[in-house]
Amino acid sequence: MNNIFKEKKKAVLLVAALVAAAAVGGISISANASVAVTAYTVDKGCLESQIEVNGTVESNSQKVFYSDIDARIGKIHVKEGDFVKKGDVIISYDAEDLARLETMANLQAQADQGSYNNSIQTGNRTAGLYGEAKRNLSTLETQIAETQAAIETTQNSLTERRAYYADFGAKLQISLIDWAEKPDSEEYENLQKLIQTNAYEQQYAADIVQLQNQLNSLNLQLSNLKEFKAEMTSQKASTVMGLMTDGAKEQLEAVREANELSSSEKLSDYKLAKEGIKADFDGIITNIGVIEGSSVLRGTQLLTMKSSSDIVVKCNVNKYDIVNIEEGQPATVKIKNSEYSGKVSRIERMTKDSGTGSGIGIEIALDEPGDDIILGLEAKSTISTANLSEVIRIPLDALSEDEEGSYVFVAKDGKATKEFVECGIRNEEMVEIRSGLSEGTLVVWKDTLELTDGMGVKVNN
């Protein structure tokens, strides 16, 4: 609109210059001369208004997956940015580790039940409880001895592997000294690279890491066995105290139920873990927080996944456009080479800095997003802010504005008459007239000249 006013101002200045030139040259212009103008008969019709905005493709819902067990990660089947379908396996736990954990859970459940049976029979069955505790301790001694032997074997293997890498590193250092007089040689550079690789492998080689993880697991198992042994030792000593009181029996029953529930939950978790971590919906993997072979604890964040069916385009609009935008308005969104239908689903109730100025955030939800949607892409959206029918309208070119308001010129008896109007919505071609004009009125304008009230006009087309 400002460009139109500037062009009309230039035209006025041009006409004024011509008039002055004519006066100097002795040429006269008749005051009654009519100006050829363009005309339009005010009518009723359709008028659509649109706003174009740029935004970023985002998902409106996501899920963070956490580990339900203490275990080792076996395989990660996806990478960040991959699309997955509902039911796809994303992460698998190590099968051997799960089997070990399940066995330990069953053993612990059996031990808990044994402890309960042993304690409930205190009193008249002191001898029986004493024998049961003794047998459990014998089993634990064997398990502890076997575990300690396994720890020693694993520790020796770890020491041997580290010694092997250290020995190889020492040999590389000796070779490097032999080539010290030729530091620019290819052999010298290769030796330096090998030394660096060896230094890393001494700490993080796959076999070193695997043996260290096995050693940690065995040490944990030994600690648990020793703890259980301590419990059995205490139980053995307590059997001589005689009969158990009613209160002690109630307490023991509560502990038994709690242990059974805990064991049941653990076994259920291990059973589900065998199936792996599966996608709950179609979506995109946006973050993976673990690596293959790592040990995780219950509650560890494994990955983040965003839905591909709940897609929105987040945009930032200025204070002038926001007055015409409402939730529910239809929109067309172009992403890459595809177009999607959608609607305005959210308007933020605060302004924020977009980097290029303050604005108001809005979201446009896609009706049927495709599986090939890429999060983070820029998208161009066209919001239909109005689609009116049977409204009074005129061409935008016929409208002018000054400090008093918006106005047009109406052709009456061969003259241009200035009429102020109230405008509604507008687009690049037409503008709605809410008051000031009626259907059938003839509005006139001239692109290269600003009309004045009372000026003689002749309709050109």
C-alpha positions in Angstrom: 0.0 0.0 0.0 2.8 2.4 0.8 4.3 1.8 -2.6 1.0 2.8 -4.2 0.9 6.1 -2.3 4.5 6.9 -3.2 3.8 6.3 -6.9 0.7 8.5 -6.8 2.8 11.3 -5.0 5.4 11.1 -7.8 2.6 11.5 -10.3 1.3 14.6 -8.6 4.7 16.2 -8.6 5.1 15.3 -12.3 1.8 16.9 -13.2 2.7 20.0 -11.1 5.9 20.3 -13.0 4.1 20.0 -16.4 1.6 22.7 -15.4 4.5 25.0 -14.4 6.3 24.3 -17.7 3.1 25.0 -19.6 2.6 28.3 -17.9 6.2 29.4 -18.7 5.8 28.4 -22.3 2.6 30.2 -22.8 0.5 27.0 -23.0 -2.9 27.1 -21.2 -4.7 24.1 -19.7 -8.5 24.3 -19.4 -9.8 24.1 -15.8 -12.7 22.1 -17.2 -10.6 19.4 -18.9 -11.5 15.9 -17.8 -9.0 13.3 -16.8 -9.3 9.8 -18.2 -9.7 7.4 -15.3 -10.1 3.7 -14.6 -13.5 2.8 -13.1 -15.0 -0.2 -11.3 -18.6 -0.8 -10.4 -18.8 -1.7 -6.7 -20.2 -5.3 -6.5 -20.7 -8.2 -4.2 -18.5 -11.3 -4.4 -16.0 -13.6 -2.7 -12.9 -12.3 -1.0 -10.2 -14.6 0.4 -7.4 -13.4 2.7 -4.2 -15.3 3.3 -1.0 -14.9 5.3 2.2 -16.6 4.4 4.6 -17.6 7.3 7.8 -19.6 7.6 8.3 -22.1 10.3 10.1 -25.3 11.4 8.7 -28.9 11.2 8.4 -30.4 14.7 6.7 -33.2 16.5 4.1 -32.3 19.1 4.5 -35.5 21.1 7.5 -37.5 22.2 8.4 -40.4 24.6 11.6 -40.9 26.6 12.3 -44.6 27.1 14.0 -45.7 30.4 15.5 -49.1 31.4 13.3 -51.2 33.7 16.2 -53.4 34.7 19.8 -53.4 35.6 21.4 -55.1 32.6 23.9 -54.9 29.7 22.8 -53.4 26.3 23.1 -56.0 23.6 22.3 -54.4 20.2 21.0 -51.0 19.1 19.0 -51.5 15.9 18.6 -47.9 14.9 20.4 -44.6 14.6 19.4 -41.1 15.5 17.2 -39.7 12.8 15.8 -43.1 11.8 12.1 -43.6 11.2 10.6 -46.6 13.0 7.1 -48.2 12.9 5.1 -49.1 15.9 6.3 -52.5 17.3 9.8 -52.2 15.8 12.6 -53.4 18.2 14.8 -50.4 18.9 17.2 -51.8 21.5 17.9 -55.3 22.6 19.4 -56.4 26.0 22.3 -58.9 26.1 20.7 -62.3 26.1 23.4 -64.0 28.3 23.1 -61.2 30.8 19.3 -61.5 30.9 19.6 -65.3 31.4 22.1 -64.7 34.3 19.8 -62.1 35.9 16.8 -64.3 35.5 18.7 -67.2 37.2 19.8 -64.9 40.0 16.2 -63.7 40.5 14.9 -67.2 40.7 17.7 -68.2 43.1 16.9 -65.1 45.2 13.2 -65.9 45.1 14.0 -69.5 46.3 16.3 -68.1 48.9 13.6 -65.7 50.2 11.1 -68.6 50.4 13.7 -70.7 52.1 14.4 -68.0 54.6 10.7 -67.6 55.3 10.2 -71.4 55.8 13.2 -71.5 57.9 12.0 -68.7 60.2 8.4 -69.7 60.4 9.4 -73.1 61.8 11.3 -71.6 64.6 10.6 -73.1 68.0 9.5 -76.7 67.8 11.4 -77.1 64.5 14.6 -75.5 65.6 16.7 -78.5 64.6 15.1 -78.5 61.1 15.7 -74.8 60.6 19.3 -75.2 61.8 19.8 -78.0 59.3 18.3 -75.9 56.4 20.4 -72.9 57.2 23.5 -75.2 57.3 22.7 -76.6 53.9 22.1 -73.2 52.4 25.4 -72.0 53.8 27.1 -75.0 52.3 25.6 -74.2 48.9 26.7 -70.6 49.3 30.2 -71.6 50.3 30.4 -73.6 47.0 28.9 -70.7 45.0 31.3 -68.2 46.7 34.3 -70.5 46.0 33.2 -70.9 42.4 32.7 -67.2 42.0 36.0 -66.4 43.6 37.7 -68.8 41.2 35.9 -67.2 38.3 37.1 -63.8 39.5 40.6 -65.0 39.8 40.5 -66.6 36.3 39.0 -63.4 34.8 41.5 -61.2 36.6 44.3 -63.3 35.3 43.0 -63.1 31.8 42.6 -59.3 32.1 46.2 -59.0 33.4 47.5 -61.2 30.5 45.7 -59.1 27.9 46.9 -55.9 29.4 50.4 -57.3 29.5 50.1 -58.3 25.9 49.2 -54.8 24.8 51.8 -53.3 27.1 54.5 -55.6 25.7 53.4 -54.8 22.1 53.6 -51.1 23.0 57.1 -51.5 24.4 58.2 -53.2 21.2 56.8 -50.3 19.2 58.7 -47.8 21.3 61.9 -49.7 20.6 61.2 -49.7 16.9 60.5 -46.0 17.1 63.9 -45.3 18.7 65.5 -47.3 15.8 63.9 -45.0 13.4 64.5 -41.8 15.3 67.1 -40.7 12.9 64.5 -40.7 10.1 61.6 -38.7 11.7 60.3 -37.8 8.3 60.1 -41.4 7.0 56.8 -43.1 6.4 57.8 -45.9 8.8 58.4 -43.4 11.6 55.0 -41.9 11.1 53.3 -45.4 11.0 55.1 -46.3 14.2 53.8 -43.2 15.9 50.2 -44.0 14.8 50.6 -47.6 16.1 51.9 -46.3 19.4 48.9 -44.1 19.8 46.5 -46.9 18.8 48.2 -49.2 21.3 47.9 -46.7 24.1 44.2 -46.6 23.5 43.8 -50.3 23.2 45.6 -50.8 26.6 42.5 -49.3 28.2 39.6 -49.6 25.8 40.2 -52.6 23.5 37.1 -54.7 23.1 38.5 -57.7 24.9 39.8 -55.5 27.7 36.4 -53.8 28.2 34.6 -57.2 28.0 36.8 -58.8 30.6 36.5 -55.8 32.9 32.7 -55.9 32.6 32.7 -59.6 33.4 35.0 -59.0 36.4 32.6 -56.2 37.7 29.6 -58.6 37.3 31.4 -61.4 39.1 32.4 -59.0 42.0 28.8 -57.9 42.3 27.6 -61.5 42.3 30.2 -62.4 45.0 29.0 -59.4 47.1 25.4 -60.6 46.8 26.4 -64.2 47.7 28.4 -63.0 50.8 25.4 -60.8 51.8 23.1 -63.8 51.5 25.6 -65.9 53.4 25.6 -63.4 56.2 21.8 -63.7 56.4 22.0 -67.5 56.6 24.6 -67.2 59.3 22.4 -65.0 61.3 19.5 -67.3 60.8 21.5 -70.3 62.0 22.4 -68.5 65.2 18.8 -67.3 65.8 17.2 -70.7 65.6 18.3 -71.5 69.1 16.3 -68.7 70.6 13.1 -70.8 70.7 9.6 -70.1 69.6 8.7 -67.1 67.4 6.2 -64.5 68.8 2.9 -63.7 67.0 4.2 -60.3 66.1 7.4 -61.7 64.7 5.3 -64.1 62.6 3.2 -61.3 61.2 6.3 -59.3 60.3 7.9 -62.4 58.7 4.7 -62.9 56.6 4.8 -59.3 55.4 8.4 -59.6 54.4 7.7 -62.8 52.5 4.9 -61.2 50.6 7.1 -58.2 49.8 9.9 -60.5 48.5 7.5 -62.5 46.4 6.1 -59.3 44.8 9.6 -58.1 44.2 10.8 -61.3 42.6 7.6 -61.5 40.5 8.1 -58.0 39.2 11.8 -58.7 38.4 11.0 -61.9 36.5 8.2 -60.1 34.7 10.6 -57.3 33.8 13.2 -59.8 32.5 10.6 -61.6 30.4 9.6 -58.3 28.8 13.2 -57.3 28.4 13.8 -60.4 26.2 11.5 -58.9 23.6 13.6 -55.7 23.6 12.6 -52.0 23.7 9.9 -51.6 21.1 8.4 -48.4 19.6 5.0 -47.6 21.0 4.1 -45.6 17.9 5.3 -44.6 14.4 8.0 -42.0 14.8 11.6 -40.7 14.6 14.5 -41.5 16.9 15.9 -38.2 18.1 18.3 -39.2 20.8 20.1 -42.4 21.8 21.7 -42.2 25.3 23.5 -45.6 25.5 26.0 -47.6 23.5 26.2 -51.3 22.7 27.9 -53.4 25.5 27.3 -50.8 28.2 25.7 -51.7 31.5 22.7 -49.7 32.5 20.8 -49.3 35.7 17.1 -49.3 36.2 15.8 -45.8 35.4 18.7 -45.1 32.9 17.5 -43.0 30.0 17.9 -45.1 26.8 16.4 -43.0 24.0 14.0 -40.4 22.9 11.4 -40.8 20.2 9.1 -38.3 18.6 5.8 -39.1 16.9 5.6 -38.8 13.1 1.8 -38.6 13.1 1.5 -35.6 15.4 3.4 -33.1 13.3 3.2 -29.3 13.6 4.9 -26.4 12.0 6.1 -23.9 14.6 6.0 -20.4 13.3 6.6 -16.9 14.6 4.3 -14.1 13.3 4.4 -10.3 13.9 1.9 -8.2 15.8 0.2 -7.1 12.6 -0.6 -10.6 11.3 -1.6 -12.1 14.6 -4.8 -10.0 14.8 -6.1 -12.0 11.8 -5.0 -15.4 12.9 -7.3 -17.7 15.0 -7.1 -21.3 16.1 -8.9 -23.7 13.7 -8.1 -21.6 10.5 -7.2 -23.9 7.5 -3.7 -23.8 6.2 -1.6 -25.3 3.4 2.0 -26.3 4.3 4.8 -26.9 1.8 7.6 -29.2 3.0 10.3 -30.1 0.5 8.3 -30.8 -2.7 5.1 -31.9 -0.9 2.0 -30.0 0.2 0.0 -30.9 3.3 -3.3 -29.6 4.6 -3.6 -28.5 8.2 -5.0 -26.0 10.6 -3.8 -23.5 13.2 -3.8 -25.6 16.4 -2.2 -23.3 18.9 -1.5 -19.6 19.5 0.9 -18.7 22.3 -0.2 -16.1 24.8 3.1 -14.4 25.0 5.7 -12.7 22.7 9.2 -14.0 22.3 12.4 -13.0 20.6 12.8 -14.8 17.3 16.3 -13.5 16.6 15.0 -10.9 14.0 12.5 -9.3 16.4 9.8 -10.1 18.8 6.8 -12.1 17.6 4.1 -14.5 18.7 4.5 -18.3 18.3 1.8 -20.3 16.5 1.5 -24.0 15.6 0.0 -25.5 12.5 -1.0 -29.1 12.8 -0.8 -31.3 9.7 -3.9 -33.3 9.0 -2.1 -36.3 7.4 1.7 -36.0 7.6 3.7 -38.5 5.5 6.2 -41.0 6.8 9.0 -39.1 5.0 8.6 -36.0 7.1 11.9 -34.7 8.3 11.9 -32.9 11.6 13.7 -29.5 11.8 13.1 -28.7 8.1 11.9 -25.2 7.2 8.3 -25.1 5.9 6.4 -22.4 4.2 2.7 -22.2 5.3 -0.2 -20.3 3.8 -3.0 -19.6 6.4 -6.5 -18.8 5.1 -7.5 -16.1 7.5 -10.8 -15.3 5.8 -13.0 -16.6 3.0 -16.0 -14.4 2.7 -18.8 -14.5 0.1 -21.3 -11.8 -0.9 -19.3 -8.9 0.5 -19.0 -5.4 -0.9 -15.6 -5.1 -2.5 -13.4 -2.9 -4.7 -10.0 -3.2 -6.3 -7.2 -2.3 -3.9 -5.8 0.2 -6.5 -8.9 2.3 -6.0 -8.3 2.8 -2.2 -6.3 5.7 -0.8 -5.4 6.7 2.7 -4.5 9.9 4.5 -4.4 11.1 8.1 -8.2 11.2 8.2 -8.6 7.6 7.1 -9.3 5.5 4.1 -11.2 7.0 1.1 -12.1 6.5 -2.6 -13.3 8.7 -5.4 -16.8 8.2 -6.8 -17.8 9.4 -10.2 -20.8 11.7 -10.0 -21.9 13.9 -12.9 -18.5 13.7 -14.5 -16.6 14.7 -11.4 -14.6 12.8 -8.8 -16.1 12.9 -5.3 -14.1 11.9 -2.3 -15.8 9.4 -0.1 -14.4 8.0 3.2 -14.9 4.3 3.8 -14.5 1.6 6.4 -12.4 -1.3 5.2 -12.4 -5.0 6.2 -10.2 -7.7 5.0 -8.0 -7.3 2.0 -5.7 -9.3 -0.2 -3.2 -8.4 -3.0 -6.1 -7.4 -5.4 -9.3 -6.6 -3.6 -10.5 -5.0 -0.3 -13.7 -5.4 1.6 -15.8 -2.2 2.2 -17.8 -2.5 5.4 -19.4 1.0 5.1 -19.3 4.1 2.9 -20.2 2.5 -0.4 -23.1 0.6 -1.8 -23.4 -2.0 -4.6 -23.5 -0.4 -8.1 -21.5 2.7 -7.1 -18.8 3.7 -9.7 -15.3 4.2 -8.1 -12.6 5.8 -10.2 -8.8 6.2 -9.9 -5.8 6.9 -12.1 -2.5 5.0 -11.5 -0.3 8.0 -12.6 -2.2 10.8 -11.0 -3.7 11.5 -7.6 -7.3 12.7 -8.0 -8.7 15.6 -6.1 -12.3 16.2 -4.9 -14.3 17.9 -7.7 -11.8 17.0 -10.5 -13.4 16.4 -13.9 -13.1 12.7 -14.9 -13.9 10.7 -18.0 -14.3 6.9 -17.6 -11.6 5.1 -19.6 -12.7 1.5 -18.9 
